[in-house]
Amino acid sequence: MRIELPRTSERFGANVFYGPVQVYELDSGFRGQGGAEEGAIIALPYERLHEIQRQMAVVVPVRGERIRLVEGILFAIPNQCLAIVVSNSPREPVDRFRVEQQALCTFARLARKRVVLLHQKDPLVGKAFLDAGYPELVGDDGLVRDGKAEGMLIALAVARLAGKRYLGFVDADNYSPGAAHEYICEYAAGFALAECQYAMVRILWQSKPKYVDGQVYFAKWGRTSRRTNHFLNQLISRYTGFETDIMATGNSGEHALTLELALRLDYATKYAVEPQHIISLLERFGGERESPYPDVMREGVEIFQIESRNPHFHRAGEPDHIREMTGVALRTIHGSFLCPAALRREIEDDLRLHGVLSDDDPPVEPVRRYPPLLDMDFGTFHHTVERRLQTTSVEPVRLQKKGMSRPQPPSMGRTRPVRGRPADDQGGTSPPDQ
């Protein structure tokens, strides 16, 4: 991949937010066909991206999407990645999860792809989180709560057990397998550019096509993204003292994290999970309060935003769905201890203006948040859920055993010039495929 190096950035404590960068070539060939250039654009060889993808789990949250859409996303996931599908599809009157399981088993057998499929409401999964000391995720019925973030936390635990170093998310309502494949390649490109083990990559869609007056109109911004980005930038500006537009991916469902970072962030329920990641970075590593993770403060966090080349075709949201997404996103910002009183009032005015709140509604309530998964007892979680994981994996996934030690921080294998040294790879060897 040939990609632009970040030109702009904003620092907030230990966080470095890089401005959006563009891709100039989706496949720049093998190492011998080019190599890394110095300057504004860098060529990332296929081997380097493949190496990162071998250590990556790609998560597909599913809730009632058409099975052909889910299959299309699986077609797009590179074979070297581990695919984790967490379904919350209804099981009555038609057992859609069973339909998904049959289709995914057929696909994985033909493609020889490693796929883990779990249902979010599996009682054994809820019991595993309770046994492991993470009861926040489980409701009074003993089952994992509904919501996208809740499914993502299940996948994060599975990826940790599988020994993966990177975790990427792709929404299941994407009509274009080519776009989903591009996102996963761009995740790997972002991690190749990272100079620390705490990194996040967020995709900025080049366009979201829609029909306007009988013609296809390639809109740049979604209805929710525009407002979420505005208030996130306002929040950052209030502390830096300089107005900024650095944040362009506040609602990016397509994003990826290193496992070391993903385990140290808190999560917000349902559609608040994407902006909550940014809020969590600001709160935990912004320097306004003492961080529970001084190692992250010393090393720093890098947040990359990469603009895709494929348009993003997905299921159009209904007005009520858009209001719900916008409401939880802005409530996430509103509920942060970083949010000044004046900005809170602006958010409340915006929610009333767009019909999310009325004048008679009570004050804005914060969204449900889940603490970092790092301190969960993964050995106990593994013991409880191991059999289910093995029986739902089309090709059994090798899991780390009970009593496992915490994995060593990954060698990021820098690709761009660092401290005046040459631009070739400087990382160590990779572990065998998990």
C-alpha positions, 0 to 999 in steps of 0.5 A: 500500500502506498499511503500518505504520512500524517501532515497534521496532528494534535496532542492531548496529554499522552495522545497524539491524534493524526489528521486524516491521510489518503491512500495513493495505491491499494497494493504497492507490491512486494518489498523488492518492487519498491520499498519505503520512500522518505518524504510525504508518501510511503510504500508499505510492502505486501509482506509487512501488511501480511505479517500484521494481518496474521496477528489480527482478529477481525470482528463482525457484530451481527444482529439480524443482517441478511445472511448474504451481507454477512457472507460478503464481509467474510469473503473480504477478510484476508485468510490470514486473519482470525474472523470472530462473528458475535451474533445477537440475531433473534432465535424465534420464531425463526432461529436466525442464528442457526441459519448464520451458523450453517452458512458460515460453516459452509463458507469456512469449510470451502475457504479454509478460514478460521471462524469463531461464531458465538451468540451474544445471549449464550448463557455460557458466555454470560456465566464466563464473564461472571466467573471471571469477575466482570459482572458489569456486562451481565444483566439480572437474567444472567445473560450478556446485555444487548448492544454493539459494545457488549458484543465487541467486548465478547470478541475482545476476550476471545481475541485475547485468548487466541493470542492476537495482537491487533483487533479490527471491527467491520460492521455487517451492514456493508454492501461492498466486500471490496470496501471491507477488504480495503478497511482491513488492509488500512488497519494493517497500514496504520499499525505499520506506521505506529511507533508504539504498542498503544495505537488505534486506526479509524477509517474515514469513509471517502463517501456515503452514497445516497439517492438525491433527486433520482441520482446517486449523490456521494455525500461526504459526511453522515448526519450523525458523524457531522455533529459528533465530530463537531463536539469532539473537536470543540472538547479538544479545543477547550483544553488546547486553546486552539480551534481544531478540526482534527477529529473526523471519525467520531462515529467510525464503526470501522476501526482497529486497536492494538490489544494492549490498548483495547484492554485498557479502554472503557466501553459505552453501551450500544452505538456510543462505543465509537465516540466513547473510545475517544473520550476514554483516551482523553480521560485516561491519558489526557493528563487532566487526572492521574492515569491508572496506566502510567506505562501508557502515559510514558510511551504515548498513544497514536490515533491514525485516521485513514481515508478509504478509496471505496465508497461506503454502501450500507443500509440507510438508517431510519430517522428514529435510528439516526436520532438514537445514534446521535443521542447516545454519541452526544450523551457520551461527550456530555457525560465526561468529566472533561466536558465544560458546563458551557459545552454541556449546554451547547450539546443539550441545545443541539439535542433539543433542536434535532428532536432528541430531547424536549423541554420537558425531558429530565437532564441528560443521563450518561450512557452505561459504561463498562470498565477496562477488560485488562483485570478480568481473570482470563484463565477462569474465562477460558476454563468456562467458555473453552468447550463452546469456543472449540465447538463453534470454531469451524477450524479449532482456534488454539487458545492460551491455557489457564494460568497464562501469563500476560503476552509480551508487548508486541514489537511494532516493526516500524516502517517509517524513519525513526530517529534518523535511522533507515526506513526499513523494518526494525521489528523482530520475528513474528510468532507462529500463526495462532 
